């Protein structure tokens, strides 16, 4: 599946911390119904067997909604479940090695925090970049804060799609308008919601206003 800027518009990243009344699969389907444009499975605690089982199920769900399915960090799981993409951080496997294992068709996303990392990731074959944490986040305590001006410089440095991540919510997403990013990746803002589907509908409208409107105004 080809990576596009539209893919980044409303990028959901799963978090098992918010499961309870609903399973992770039920939460994911609610997000898909609500209009997320990409879904990333992020698991740090599951063993490989359970991780693969879950990845296969979410890949099936995403395919039914024609939404790209991304696996975080684990290249082997991504290949086995035939994910549409794999996302890696600066401390994970190098992008060139990921491409060698994943093949030419799988999307590769790379987390970056400055223009130098962004340029290097693009040169190594990344298909899109995740930039953050733009507002700080409790979801990932070790995340490095990235000023909005740095996000803007990263977007000016590369030609591949860029998604902002970290502490983004309905209250602050508008601050990302006009910086060059193609969308927002959200974790708790989606999966902690009481009604995930409705929350995603509202977030989808807001993301379109934030990112698509700013693009239209820049091209006039």
Secondary structure as GFF3:
##gff-version 3
##sequence-region A 1 220
A	DSSP	three_ten_helix	5	8	.	.	.	ID=ss1
A	DSSP	beta_strand	10	13	.	.	.	ID=ss2
A	DSSP	three_ten_helix	16	18	.	.	.	ID=ss3
A	DSSP	alpha_helix	24	34	.	.	.	ID=ss4
A	DSSP	beta_strand	38	41	.	.	.	ID=ss5
A	DSSP	alpha_helix	48	64	.	.	.	ID=ss6
A	DSSP	beta_strand	68	72	.	.	.	ID=ss7
A	DSSP	alpha_helix	75	80	.	.	.	ID=ss8
A	DSSP	beta_strand	85	88	.	.	.	ID=ss9
A	DSSP	alpha_helix	95	102	.	.	.	ID=ss10
A	DSSP	beta_strand	107	112	.	.	.	ID=ss11
A	DSSP	alpha_helix	115	124	.	.	.	ID=ss12
A	DSSP	beta_strand	128	131	.	.	.	ID=ss13
A	DSSP	alpha_helix	148	157	.	.	.	ID=ss14
A	DSSP	beta_strand	161	165	.	.	.	ID=ss15
A	DSSP	three_ten_helix	173	176	.	.	.	ID=ss16
A	DSSP	beta_strand	183	186	.	.	.	ID=ss17
A	DSSP	alpha_helix	188	191	.	.	.	ID=ss18
A	DSSP	alpha_helix	196	207	.	.	.	ID=ss19
A	DSSP	pi_helix	208	212	.	.	.	ID=ss20
A	DSSP	alpha_helix	213	218	.	.	.	ID=ss21
###
